[in-house]
Amino acid sequence: LTYKMFIDSLSKYGIEPINPINETFNPELHEAIGMEPTAQVKANTIVKVIQKGYLLNERVIRPARVVVAKAP
């Protein structure tokens, strides 16, 4: 309940979380901190989110820190 109230209050002021699991890597929204070889998804697909990012009125205030897939 506390978490939901916190997220609701953030969205009230225009702050949205970036949680890009299984999306294509975008350097404008994400910060790659590692690469993981895998054959289960295409290259440049985000396989892990280490830290969520945030947008304020559609502008990045903190990029999401992610691990990106690469070909094995």
ZIFENNOR-V155561 format. One record per residue. RES is the residue in one small letter. PSI is psi in degrees with one decimal (* if undefined). OMEGA is omega in whole degrees, -180 to 180 (* if undefined). D_CENTER is the distance of its C-alpha to the mean C-alpha in Angstrom with 2 decimals. Layout:
BEGIN
{{RES:PSI:OMEGA:D_CENTER} {RES:PSI:OMEGA:D_CENTER}}
END
This chain:
BEGIN
{{l:-41.4:179:23.19} {t:-42.5:179:22.24} {y:-43.4:180:18.48} {k:-41.3:178:19.04} {m:-38.4:178:21.19} {f:-47.7:180:18.70} {i:-39.9:178:15.95} {d:-40.0:179:18.87} {s:-34.2:176:20.09} {l:-44.8:-178:16.82} {s:-26.9:177:16.71} {k:-31.7:180:20.42} {y:11.0:175:19.84} {g:14.5:179:17.19} {i:125.5:-179:14.06} {e:138.3:177:11.13} {p:149.5:174:7.93} {i:113.6:178:4.51} {n:83.7:-166:3.73} {p:36.0:-178:3.78} {i:135.8:-179:6.52} {n:23.2:173:9.55} {e:165.1:176:8.61} {t:140.7:-179:10.22} {f:130.7:177:8.99} {n:111.6:-176:9.49} {p:-14.4:177:10.69} {e:-21.9:-178:10.94} {l:-18.9:-172:7.33} {h:153.0:174:6.03} {e:113.1:-179:8.45} {a:125.4:178:9.84} {i:0.9:178:11.84} {g:165.4:176:13.50} {m:144.1:-178:14.68} {e:122.1:178:16.04} {p:127.3:179:18.99} {t:147.0:178:18.99} {a:0.1:-176:21.07} {q:-24.0:178:19.38} {v:165.3:179:16.75} {k:158.4:176:17.10} {a:152.5:-178:16.40} {n:21.6:174:13.27} {t:139.3:-179:11.28} {i:123.5:-179:8.23} {v:-24.5:179:10.14} {k:142.9:173:8.63} {v:115.7:-180:5.85} {i:-43.1:180:8.23} {q:127.7:179:7.18} {k:150.0:174:5.16} {g:175.8:-179:5.60} {y:144.3:175:8.44} {l:140.0:174:10.58} {l:109.8:-177:14.33} {n:45.9:178:16.40} {e:19.3:173:13.97} {r:141.2:-177:13.82} {v:124.1:172:11.12} {i:-21.9:172:12.38} {r:121.1:179:9.78} {p:152.2:177:7.12} {a:133.7:177:4.05} {r:123.0:-169:6.40} {v:163.9:171:6.43} {v:130.1:-174:9.68} {v:143.7:179:10.89} {a:147.7:172:13.95} {k:162.3:-179:17.28} {a:142.5:-179:20.69} {p:*:*:22.87}}
END
